[in-house]
C-alpha cells in the first residue's frame, strides 16, 4: 500500500483529474463562486433565524421574554471581555474536535468517535507530562503534545484501517471505539494510574505547575484557541490548496474515479482519519495542559459530539468551523448568566443549542434547490 | 463455590436489570434501521422518556401512566428526527446527534424540579419465591417491563417477517427504488418506523427512572441510546438477536459490580467494554471490502 507521503504520485493523479473538473461552471458564469458563497451564508443564517423564532415561542410559552433572553445571551457570550474569553475558551476544543470530523469528511467518511480520541489524547499527554516532568517546560509540553496527537491519531487511524482493510463502516467503528476508549480511560484513571489522594473524583497525578500551558502572553486568552485557529487554517490550506487535499476531495466525490486515476485511496483514508484523530488528541492534551492539569472524568465532556455537529454546521469547511464553534461556545458560555438573571435552568443553553443544531442541519436541504444560486452553463445544461 | 454462586446470582440479577433498557432501545433502533434510517437520537429519546415517565408518575401517582408518557415523549422526539431526515440531503447521522443533544437538553430543562421528589416505582414480579435464599429472591424481582420487552421483540420479529407492514418496511429499508416502483410511501414509512422506534427507546428510559436505578437525575443514562447502534450491528438487525445482544451487553455491565460484591474490584470498566470489542471483532471477522454485513438493510447510510 502506498504511503500518504507519496505526494508525487498524488500530484500526477490530481493533475490528470483537473481537466474534467474544470468544466462544471460555464465560462460566462463569472459570479458563480460569489453566489455559491452567498448560498452557503444565507442558508445557515436563515436557519438560525428559524431556530430563534422557534425558541422564542418556547420562551413565550414559559412566560419569559425572548428579547430579554437574547440580550442576556449576548451579554453572557460576547458582551464583556470576561464573557468573550469564556466563549473563546469553550470554542477552543470544539475547533479541534470538529476538524476530527471535517478532515475525514473530505473523503466522504463520517467519523463520530472524536470523543474517544480526545479522551485518550488527554490521558497520553498526562502520562507524557508526568514522565517528562524533569525536562524544561517547553520540552515537556512538546512531549505532551506529541503523545496526545499520537494517541488520537492512532485511535481514529484504527477506524480508517478497519475501513480500508475490512470495509467496516467508519461511523459504527468509530462509535464503538469511542466507548472502548472511554472504558480504557476509566480503567486506567481509576486503576493503575490513579493518584491515591484523589478520593471523590478519581484522577491521575497532576502534571507539575511549571508545565501548565498558561494564557497567551499579555492576555487571559485560552492558548488552545490559537492552536485551534492555526489548525483550521492549516486544514483549509491542506484541503483546498494542495494536491493531497485535492486527491482526497476527488476520492470523496467519486471513489471509483479516484481509484481509476490511480490515487492511493486507502492511504488517503487512513491518513485523513489519523490527521483528524491527531487534532482531537491535541484537544485532549490542551484540556489537560491548560485547564485540568490531570486526566479525570472532566475530560469526558461531550466535546467530541459537539464537534461532530459543528463540522456539519460548517458543511465540513475548516474555515467555517471557526464562526460555528464560537457561536456554539457563546451559547454555552451564557448559561451561567441566564441562570442568575432570568432564573432559567442552565440546561436552557442545551435546549437552544439543540434548536440551532436541528434547524441548521435541516437547512442543508435548501442547497442546490434555488436555481439562482446554481452555475449557469453558457450553452445551458 | 459460595463466592461463585454469589457472583452468578448478582450477575443474573444485574444482567436482567441492566439489559432491559438495552432491549427496548435496541429493538427500537432495529425497527428504525430496518426502514433504512439510522437514529442516533435514541439516546435523547431515552433520557427524555426517563424524565417524562418520572414526572408523569410523580404527578399522577401511577407509574404505568409514566411508562406511557415516556413512550409518548420518545416518540415525539423521534418524530422530529423522522420529519427532518425526510428532507432530501439531510444527513441522518448528524441529525441524530443533534436530536440527541436537543432531547437531553429538553429533559434536563424540564426535569430540574423532579430531581428531588421521589415518584412511585413500577411493581416487580417476585419470581424467586421458590427459593429460601433472600439473595435469590431479591435477584429475581424482575420488572414486568423486561417481559414486555421480550414480547415486543418477539412481536417485532414476527411482524417483520410475516405481516404486510413488516414486508413493506423491509422493502423500504432494503431498496428505495423497488419501494418507489411499488408505490410505497417511503418517507411516511420511515417516519413511522423512527417515531415508534424512539417510543420504544422512551420506554427503556422509563425503566431507568421508574424501576432501576429508579430515580431521575442528569447522569441517569450511560449512553445506552448511542450504544444501541452497536447492539443492532451485533444482532444483525434481527429483533430476536437483539434480546441476546441486550442480555450479553447487560451481563457485561453487571459483571463488574457483581464481582465487587465478593471483593474483586479490578477490571470493572474492561468487562464493561468487552461486548464492544466483541462487536468490533465480529465486524472484522464477517465484513469484507465490497460486501456488507449479512442482514444489513441496503438503504442504511452506514451500509456503504
Interface residues (C-beta under 8 A of the other chain):
Chain A: X110 X112 X162 X164 X165 X166 X167 X168 X169 X171 X172 X173 X175 X176 X177 X179 X180 X183 X184 X186 X187 X190 X191 X305 X306 X308 X309 X312 X345 X347 X348 X349 X350 X351 X352 X353 X354 X355 X357 X358 X361 X362 X364 X365 X367 X368
Chain B: X38 X40 X80 X84 X87 X88 X89 X90 X91 X93 X94 X95 X97 X98 X99 X100 X101 X102 X103 X104 X105 X106 X108 X109 X112 X223 X226 X227 X229 X230 X233 X266 X267 X268 X269 X270 X272 X273 X276 X277 X279 X280 X283 X284 X287 X288 X289 X290 X291 X292 X301 X302 X303 X304
